[in-house]
Amino acid sequence: MSESLNFSRESQPAAPAGGREAIPVGELNHAISQVLERNFPLLWVRGEISNFTRAASGHWYFSLKDARAQIRCVMFRGRNQHVGFVPREGEAVEVRALVSMYEARGELQLGVEAMRRAGLGNLYEAFLRLKEKLAQAGLFAPERKRPVPAHPRAIGVVTSLQAAALRDVLSTLRRRAPHVPVVVYPVPVQGAGAAEKIAAMIDTASARNECDVLILCRGGGSIEDLWSFNEECVAQAIARCAVPLVSGVGHETDFTIADFVADVRAPTPTGAAELVSPDRAHMLMQALRARNALAQCMQRQLDRRAQGLDWLARRLRSPQAQLQERRLQVDNLMRHLRSALRDTVAARRHQQQVLAMRWAAGRPDLAAAQAELRRVALRMGDAARRQHERAGQRWQRAAGALELLAPQRTLERGYAVLLDQRGHALRSPAELRAGTTIEIHLAEGVADAGIASVQPRLGEV
């Protein structure tokens, strides 16, 4: 049950520096009040009277409460004078009210339209049972409701010929739509057997199909007076009616089963007549406004076309003038082309000169480079010879050192090498065995020797 809040552009203040628009509290409360009144229909609320106050103006101010919560209520003098009793503190009542807001204080309240003591006896209980039964059967479903035609060719009225409501309906239809014919289907609306006759007349009007919409109406009264419209046969007849039916039974505060089954419920018989009839004066005014708007639109179109014609006439010139203008344009373009070519050639020539100078400055000196190459070759030859000489000297020194360390030179100095039968060098007397043969390597040859005995002793080298 949410609805966006719409505010008029004239009443919107300027946007603050933060970028979001700020609205006055009064406009916010007014918008909230409108949302509540549009989204909450008249409904019955049950509770106990609390804080009852009768103001000097005759208005009643009180609260309705139960074990869980309470809500403030107001009932204006024009409404409370129809209540047959003065409520007392703690008295259980049922109120028919509209949810609204007291904008000055921003307080939620109920605007009470009617009040009755809680529970109205057997008739009210029967009313609730039948309402629940028909609701479960789908007779109150919104999807089966049909719209009222905006421009009916004929309007039917189902009511009593003696009812004051018929005079109100006819006078309203005569005032609003005198061009629309009205068919009256007379039927008693109160008393024994009235419900069956009302249902039969609705079936008759539906079968004859001579009207585009039907009005079922009668004046206000007690719940007993309106009981004919709370019978199931009437509800079933309304549900199977082939044409849309508008219920205008009783006063605005009266509700009957016929109101819930009908395609549209009007608060009064006069309201039903206003719902089904187009307002002739309003339609004539709309037609006049449309005619004036069309005339203004046509005049504006003609003015724009005339202005366009004048502009085209100013642009219309002789072919010679247009040819001369084109010739001047061609000459101007030729001058620009020649100038552009000269500038381009000069720029390219200057660029070529700069590149030639840069190439000449960066070109290498071949003779100097060859002389430098010869000097480098001579230095490399000298360095190679010196390096070769140094390498030869190092080789001679290494050869001399190697010659000094050669085993043959050691043997020539009087030393000998002893090898066992496996060719291993003998270094210690402990390795000698009596009766074995060893090889003795001397500077000028090799000899085999046998060991007779081994007598180790310490010696000096």
Protein Blocks (a to p, Z undefined) as FASTA:
>chain_A
ZZcddddfklpccddfkopacddfklmmmmmmmmmmmmmccdddddddehiacdfkopac
dddddfkbccdddddfklmmmpcbdcdehiacdddddddddfknopacdddfbdcdeheb
jmlmmmmmmmmmmmmnopmgmklpccddfbdfbdcddddfkbmklmmmmmmmmmmmmmbc
cddddddfedehklmmmmmmmmmmmmnopafbdcdddddddfklmmmmmcfklmmmmmmp
cbdcdddehjfklccfklmmpmbdcfbfklmmmmmpccfklmmmmmmmmmmmmmmmmmmm
mmmmmmmmmmmmmmpccfklmmmmmmmmmmmmmmmmmmmmmmmmmmmmmmmmmmmmmmmm
mpccfklmmmmmmmmmmmmmmmmmmmmmmmmmmmmmmmmmmmmmpmklmmmnopacdddf
kopacfbfklpcehiacddddfkbccddddfbdcdddddZZ
